[in-house]
Amino acid sequence: MLIGENLTSGEILYLDLWDDIAPFSAAVYWLIESVFDRNETVYHLLALLLIILQGALLNAIMIKHKVYNENSYTLTLIYVLLFTTFFDFFSLSPVLLSTTFLILAINKLVVHIQTWQKNDDRILTIGLFIGIGTLFFLPSFIFALLVFFSFIFFTGTSVRRNLLFIYGFLLPFLIVWLYYVWHDSGYEFINQAIYSTFKFKGIYYTSLFSILIIGAIPLLFTFYSILRTFSSVGYTNYQVRIQQLMLFMLFLAVIAFFLANYKAPHLLILIVIPAAFFLNHFFLSIRRKIWQELIFFIFIAMVATMNYGNVSGLLITDEYINEENLIVNTTPYDQLTKGKSILVLDQNLNIYHNSRLATPYFNYKLAQNHFANPNYYDNLTAILKNFTEETPAIIIDPNKHMPLIFERIPLLANKYRKHPSLQNVYLLK
């Protein structure tokens, strides 16, 4: 919401607003904020609609290309059900937005594996979909390896067509980069959107152990489903190739999880496509309808109970899941900052709840390029310029950067005074 809100005022991402969010996700948030203005319900409703559409699309792809031995619509149900694993799956996250284009790429990739007739347009389109998905969530670039895996082991695709895929993958990046070059921020796009993903250590909104507990039931069912699928007989060579493809996608989803520069439960969305694929295989493999219905009901009940128990304290697992960092909490600054333009030199975004951001320094890790290196003249010049163009009414500085900045820039120091009671808070005179 904060990113979208700032972009609606005409700011340019990476130049006037420093963050490592992928550009297409930021564009979606800009569009939503332009129309609805910090309406949380809209984000959840759009996420729910997108999840249902993704599930229906994935199911239609599998039916059309005869990936299963029998046609059914249970894959959509399983896909949506997996999103009920935890409440933040229903946020309109960059991961969820990116997943749409991964599914579209899978559609073209399955056709490429299925038919002997190789089509240049199809290969180019696969690259475009993966590239666009990456511009929603950068770690999605790892799924380009899924395409190369299928090209090498399943289709014998020529070198020329591999290069065509790379061209399709890079083309969206080139177009976006040219856009930022036009706005004198080509370097900032490379540095903040791409380089920072590999440079910074991840922010943990909850522990890895908590995330494993949250996903325990679906992950255990998925693991058993994989064993059951690959030990079964009666599949064609083509169907087995798709199964192998999905297994490799699951492996890449785990890698993408660790590549993300933050850790939160909704990153498990990356695993939902292959998990739903194998779970559907498992349920369809149960021949007796009464057992099929019973086991499916048990699965639904376990997922629902786990989800409700994790957030309500009903289960003992609640003790191991820290939700505090996942939701917006009250802070001692809420009354002070209400309706004001502020700057927070910290990772705590809660303070922006009832206020708006001033200056480009939204992402604290990126802001440290200036504030943690005040001995460089260029950094001081940039800080003064940014404060002059958009002066914050309040500076909240838990990490104590400002005293040294004020010492180096007396002109800036003369504009602020210390808060009489709150430490490391500076008010505009």
ZAMARGU-4260 file (C-alpha; in steps of 0.2 Angstrom, whole numbers, plus 5000, padded with zeros to 4 digits):
<rodrens>
0) 5000/5000/5000 | 5014/5012/5004 | 5023/5009/4988 | 5007/5011/4978 | 5003/5027/4988
5) 5019/5035/4984 | 5019/5030/4966 | 5002/5038/4964 | 5010/5055/4968 | 5020/5054/4952
10) 5036/5047/4960 | 5047/5035/4950 | 5051/5018/4958 | 5070/5016/4962 | 5073/5034/4959
15) 5061/5043/4970 | 5056/5028/4980 | 5070/5016/4986 | 5064/4998/4987 | 5069/4981/4980
20) 5051/4976/4975 | 5049/4970/4957 | 5043/4983/4945 | 5027/4975/4939 | 5021/4971/4956
25) 5024/4989/4961 | 5014/4994/4945 | 4999/4983/4951 | 4999/4992/4968 | 5000/5009/4960
30) 4985/5005/4950 | 4975/4998/4965 | 4980/5013/4976 | 4975/5025/4962 | 4957/5018/4962
35) 4954/5012/4980 | 4967/5021/4992 | 4973/5010/5006 | 4958/4998/5005 | 4964/4982/5013
40) 4948/4972/5008 | 4951/4975/4989 | 4968/4967/4991 | 4961/4951/4999 | 4946/4950/4986
45) 4958/4952/4971 | 4969/4939/4979 | 4955/4927/4981 | 4949/4930/4963 | 4966/4927/4956
50) 4968/4911/4966 | 4952/4904/4959 | 4957/4909/4942 | 4974/4901/4943 | 4967/4885/4950
55) 4954/4884/4936 | 4967/4888/4923 | 4979/4875/4930 | 4965/4862/4930 | 4960/4866/4912
60) 4978/4864/4906 | 4979/4847/4914 | 4963/4841/4906 | 4966/4848/4889 | 4983/4840/4888
65) 4978/4823/4896 | 4991/4824/4910 | 4980/4813/4921 | 4972/4796/4917 | 4955/4803/4920
70) 4947/4821/4919 | 4941/4829/4935 | 4939/4846/4942 | 4947/4842/4959 | 4964/4850/4955
75) 4955/4867/4956 | 4948/4863/4973 | 4965/4856/4979 | 4974/4872/4973 | 4962/4884/4982
80) 4962/4873/4997 | 4981/4874/4999 | 4980/4893/4999 | 4970/4891/5016 | 4985/4884/5024
85) 4988/4901/5032 | 4980/4918/5032 | 4994/4928/5023 | 4992/4917/5007 | 4977/4928/5003
90) 4987/4944/5002 | 4990/4950/4985 | 5009/4947/4986 | 5022/4948/4972 | 5023/4929/4973
95) 5005/4927/4970 | 5005/4939/4955 | 5020/4930/4948 | 5012/4913/4949 | 4999/4918/4936
100) 5013/4919/4923 | 5022/4903/4928 | 5005/4894/4925 | 5004/4901/4908 | 5022/4896/4904
105) 5018/4878/4910 | 5004/4878/4898 | 5015/4881/4883 | 5029/4870/4890 | 5017/4855/4892
110) 5012/4858/4874 | 5030/4858/4869 | 5034/4842/4877 | 5018/4834/4871 | 5020/4838/4852
115) 5034/4833/4840 | 5031/4849/4831 | 5042/4862/4838 | 5036/4880/4836 | 5047/4895/4838
120) 5033/4906/4843 | 5029/4895/4857 | 5046/4894/4864 | 5047/4913/4863 | 5031/4914/4872
125) 5038/4903/4886 | 5052/4914/4888 | 5041/4930/4889 | 5030/4922/4902 | 5044/4917/4913
130) 5052/4934/4911 | 5036/4943/4915 | 5034/4932/4930 | 5051/4937/4936 | 5047/4955/4935
135) 5033/4952/4947 | 5044/4942/4959 | 5063/4941/4955 | 5067/4924/4962 | 5055/4917/4949
140) 5069/4918/4937 | 5075/4901/4944 | 5060/4893/4935 | 5069/4897/4918 | 5080/4881/4923
145) 5063/4871/4923 | 5062/4876/4904 | 5080/4871/4901 | 5078/4855/4910 | 5063/4850/4899
150) 5072/4856/4883 | 5088/4845/4887 | 5080/4829/4894 | 5062/4828/4886 | 5062/4837/4869
155) 5080/4838/4862 | 5077/4857/4858 | 5091/4864/4847 | 5103/4877/4852 | 5095/4890/4842
160) 5078/4888/4850 | 5087/4888/4867 | 5094/4905/4863 | 5076/4910/4857 | 5070/4906/4874
165) 5083/4916/4882 | 5079/4931/4871 | 5061/4930/4876 | 5065/4929/4894 | 5077/4944/4893
170) 5065/4955/4882 | 5054/4961/4896 | 5069/4966/4906 | 5076/4975/4892 | 5060/4985/4889
175) 5059/4989/4908 | 5077/4994/4909 | 5075/5006/4894 | 5060/5014/4903 | 5071/5018/4918
180) 5085/5023/4907 | 5073/5036/4899 | 5070/5042/4917 | 5088/5043/4922 | 5087/5028/4934
185) 5093/5013/4924 | 5107/5010/4936 | 5095/5012/4951 | 5084/4998/4943 | 5098/4986/4941
190) 5105/4990/4959 | 5089/4990/4969 | 5078/4977/4959 | 5091/4965/4954 | 5107/4966/4963
195) 5100/4969/4980 | 5091/4953/4980 | 5107/4944/4980 | 5117/4956/4991 | 5106/4958/5006
200) 5102/4944/5019 | 5084/4940/5021 | 5072/4948/5033 | 5063/4935/5043 | 5045/4940/5047
205) 5044/4923/5055 | 5056/4909/5058 | 5059/4894/5046 | 5053/4882/5059 | 5037/4892/5060
210) 5035/4891/5041 | 5038/4872/5042 | 5025/4870/5055 | 5012/4880/5045 | 5015/4870/5030
215) 5017/4853/5039 | 5001/4845/5034 | 5001/4849/5015 | 5020/4845/5014 | 5018/4828/5022
220) 5003/4824/5010 | 5013/4830/4995 | 5028/4820/5000 | 5018/4804/5001 | 5009/4808/4985
225) 5025/4810/4976 | 5030/4793/4982 | 5013/4785/4977 | 5014/4793/4960 | 5031/4787/4955
230) 5028/4770/4962 | 5012/4768/4952 | 5010/4760/4935 | 4999/4764/4920 | 5005/4781/4914
235) 5011/4785/4897 | 5029/4791/4894 | 5022/4808/4891 | 5013/4808/4908 | 5029/4802/4917
240) 5039/4817/4909 | 5026/4829/4916 | 5027/4821/4933 | 5046/4823/4932 | 5044/4841/4927
245) 5033/4845/4942 | 5045/4836/4954 | 5059/4847/4947 | 5048/4862/4949 | 5045/4858/4967
250) 5064/4857/4969 | 5066/4874/4961 | 5052/4882/4971 | 5062/4877/4987 | 5077/4886/4980
255) 5067/4901/4975 | 5060/4902/4993 | 5078/4904/5000 | 5083/4916/4986 | 5069/4928/4992
260) 5075/4943/5002 | 5062/4940/5015 | 5054/4925/5023 | 5036/4924/5026 | 5023/4909/5026
265) 5016/4915/5009 | 5032/4911/5000 | 5025/4893/5001 | 5014/4898/4987 | 5029/4894/4976
270) 5026/4876/4980 | 5007/4875/4978 | 5007/4871/4959 | 5018/4855/4960 | 5010/4851/4977
275) 4992/4852/4970 | 4998/4842/4955 | 5004/4827/4965 | 4990/4828/4978 | 4978/4827/4963
280) 4987/4812/4957 | 4986/4804/4974 | 4967/4806/4976 | 4964/4800/4959 | 4974/4784/4961
285) 4962/4779/4975 | 4950/4767/4966 | 4937/4764/4979 | 4926/4780/4979 | 4922/4778/4998
290) 4940/4779/5003 | 4944/4792/4990 | 4930/4803/4998 | 4935/4799/5016 | 4954/4803/5014
295) 4950/4819/5004 | 4938/4824/5018 | 4952/4820/5031 | 4964/4830/5021 | 4952/4845/5021
300) 4949/4844/5040 | 4967/4843/5044 | 4972/4858/5034 | 4957/4868/5040 | 4960/4863/5059
305) 4979/4867/5057 | 4975/4884/5049 | 4962/4889/5062 | 4973/4881/5077 | 4988/4891/5071
310) 4979/4908/5072 | 4968/4905/5087 | 4979/4896/5099 | 4968/4880/5098 | 4983/4869/5095
315) 5000/4868/5103 | 5008/4873/5087 | 5003/4891/5091 | 5017/4892/5103 | 5030/4890/5089
320) 5022/4903/5077 | 5026/4921/5080 | 5013/4931/5070 | 5018/4948/5078 | 5029/4953/5063
325) 5017/4947/5050 | 5003/4960/5054 | 5003/4979/5057 | 5004/4982/5076 | 5002/4998/5086
330) 5018/5008/5090 | 5022/5022/5103 | 5023/5034/5088 | 5005/5032/5081 | 4997/5048/5089
335) 5012/5058/5085 | 5014/5053/5066 | 4995/5052/5062 | 4993/5061/5045 | 5011/5067/5045
340) 5024/5065/5032 | 5038/5055/5041 | 5054/5046/5038 | 5058/5030/5048 | 5076/5024/5048
345) 5072/5006/5052 | 5064/4991/5045 | 5048/4994/5056 | 5035/4998/5044 | 5021/4998/5057
350) 5025/5017/5060 | 5018/5021/5043 | 5001/5015/5047 | 4993/5032/5049 | 5006/5042/5040
355) 5015/5044/5023 | 5033/5042/5018 | 5044/5057/5014 | 5060/5056/5005 | 5065/5041/4994
360) 5071/5031/5009 | 5058/5018/5011 | 5069/5002/5011 | 5080/5003/5026 | 5093/4992/5020
365) 5095/5002/5004 | 5094/5018/5014 | 5110/5013/5023 | 5120/5016/5007 | 5118/5034/5012
370) 5115/5035/5031 | 5128/5022/5036 | 5142/5030/5026 | 5141/5049/5031 | 5159/5052/5028
375) 5157/5052/5009 | 5153/5069/5002 | 5141/5062/4988 | 5130/5053/5001 | 5129/5069/5011
380) 5124/5079/4996 | 5111/5066/4991 | 5103/5066/5008 | 5102/5085/5008 | 5095/5085/4991
385) 5082/5072/4995 | 5077/5081/5012 | 5075/5098/5003 | 5064/5091/4989 | 5053/5082/5002
390) 5055/5087/5020 | 5049/5075/5033 | 5039/5082/5047 | 5046/5069/5059 | 5061/5058/5058
395) 5061/5042/5068 | 5079/5035/5070 | 5080/5020/5082 | 5097/5016/5074 | 5105/5033/5078
400) 5110/5038/5061 | 5104/5056/5062 | 5116/5064/5075 | 5131/5061/5064 | 5121/5067/5049
405) 5116/5083/5058 | 5134/5085/5063 | 5140/5084/5044 | 5125/5094/5038 | 5122/5109/5050
410) 5109/5117/5037 | 5099/5101/5040 | 5102/5101/5059 | 5095/5118/5060 | 5078/5113/5053
415) 5075/5100/5067 | 5073/5098/5086 | 5073/5083/5097 | 5056/5077/5104 | 5055/5081/5122
420) 5051/5063/5128 | 5053/5051/5114 | 5071/5046/5111 | 5079/5047/5093 | 5064/5056/5087
425) 5066/5073/5078 | 5053/5086/5074 | 5053/5099/5060 | 5054/5116/5068
</rodrens>
